[in-house]
Amino acid sequence: TSSPGPSSTPATRPASASSTSWRTCSASPRAPAATSGSPAARYFPSKYRREIGRLNGELEGVVLESIRRSREIADEGRTTSTYGRGLLAMLLAEMEKKKEKGAGDDGKFSYDTRLVIDECKTFFFAGHETSALLLTWTLMLLATHPEWQDKARAEVSQVCGDDPPSADQLSKLTVLQMIIHETLRLYPPATLLPRMAFEDIRLGDLHLPRGLSVWIPVLAIHHDESIWGADAHEFHPERFAAGRRSSAGAGRFLPFAAGPRNCVGQAYALFEAKVVLAMLLANFRFTISDDYRHAPVNVLTLRPKYGVPVHLRPLRP
Ligand code: HEM
């Protein structure tokens, strides 16, 4: 197998996909023409909306089934806590507590099954695809940059030996951390942060009127040469080395957003990515398949249009 070289054209150049290639590769999510017209259009039945309704029903059925199972476990007394363990159990226990009180602290807000279902949907959609994309792009970059793959593997072997990484060891995998950060810079799974001004705001010399929609272009910020230098489009994990962190300063590196509404799953996502990558590095050498076609598409999340086929070769017989 071969990896695309540095002289490839933007469309096939993995780490250095230029702004031109983002433009040529970006695609809009499939949107029905009707939604762009009158607001009432959303109430007209259509094949597209029926499909949304069906998928939503299916998803909520899965969540409801998990809630039912969680309650069953609690009823059978298989766990010491009321609903069992895990995030869903915590949400259900919280719901029960609020119900007993009659309402939330603000007196208006009551926790009910609908809210738990919506929380589960948020966690699933916010956490699943983003984490999968981080792993996918990291594997692509390691497979096309064998020198960094070797460095990361040497570190894993030195820190963890032949065992799976422990929680303490994960914080010592600094090369892997740099690689993950550089991947999140080049290929941020969430490319855009939409915000809305709920009141008139003065921001420096800018006036943001109430109701204004502000889109923070994470992908463009992460590829801005005035921030990251002339090599902004290239894979250079060393820019995240300790001591050089200034280049990842506030407002420049935003894979998990920033401020009070930043990603609640950030620590978990990084923890998970490190475990998976450390175990893959310890057991396999990976190379990119000849079938790989570099085509990141920006559809709110940044996805590889044709997937990332990678060859894994066991390191031990
Ligand atoms: C590499 C993986 C991940 C990335 C890149 C990522 C990125 C983000 C970003 C950019 C936001 C802010 C969205 C906005 O404000 O418009 C966000 C919010 C959120 N993320 Fe993540 N996320 C990741 C993994 C996870 C995981 C694993 C979970 C859950 C286990 C999670 C749960 C959430 C939730 C619940 C929010 C909404 C927080 C709020 O609105 O207060 N994320 N994430």
Residues whose N, C-alpha, C, O or C-beta is under 5 A from the ligand:
A	BS01	HEM	T122 F123 A126 G127 T130 S131 L134 P189 A190 L193 P194 L254 P255 F256 A257 P260 R261 N262 C263 V264 G265 A269
